[in-house]
Amino acid sequence: MKKIALIILSILLITGCTIVRIDTKSIDNILNVVLSKDNKLYNRIGKGYKYYIPKGVTYVDTIDLNDKLYDGDNYYYLYIDAVSYFYKTKTTYNQKANSYYSKKLEGKKEGYLEINEVKDKYKIEFFYNYAKIEALVDKDSIESTVLNASYILSTVKFNDNVIKIMLDDEYFTNKEEKYTLFNKKDNVDSFLEYSNKNNK
């Protein structure tokens, strides 16, 4: 029995399991923990991209490369920037001192998070990994929205082949040819003339 307990304990120590706690009251902690993970999860597939929608968030609709999501209280508008991804465009953002929250995100993937007060609501603009989420929420929903948006944006994966086809100018160019199926003949015979000729 002691050998089995020792083996199990050794396996746990060797595998190095760690649990990272997310402080959902700290936006900085949410960003540091979620964006540092290399999540490979996905449960939603679009045209040239896929991503993970966390529990409690539901997919509503898609128009082009824009997805509408809902968490029970707030709508999220997700925009996939396939053109910037394809051309590997760098993100430029200057932090704003007069915003409720403003931070440039750097690392393997770039982006920014900006939160501004708009009347009695807060507009969240979160760009990361060539995708952007915008939402207009109450103050008490800011952290949960940032948490959900972090999971969504950090899991966006692109399909290079599909995006290349979508952006290829020649792929959608039609080569028009003029077909003349119904050209008018100079000598038009009617059915009656044909019938009269054959009956003679």
Disulfide bonds with the S-S distance in Angstrom:
none
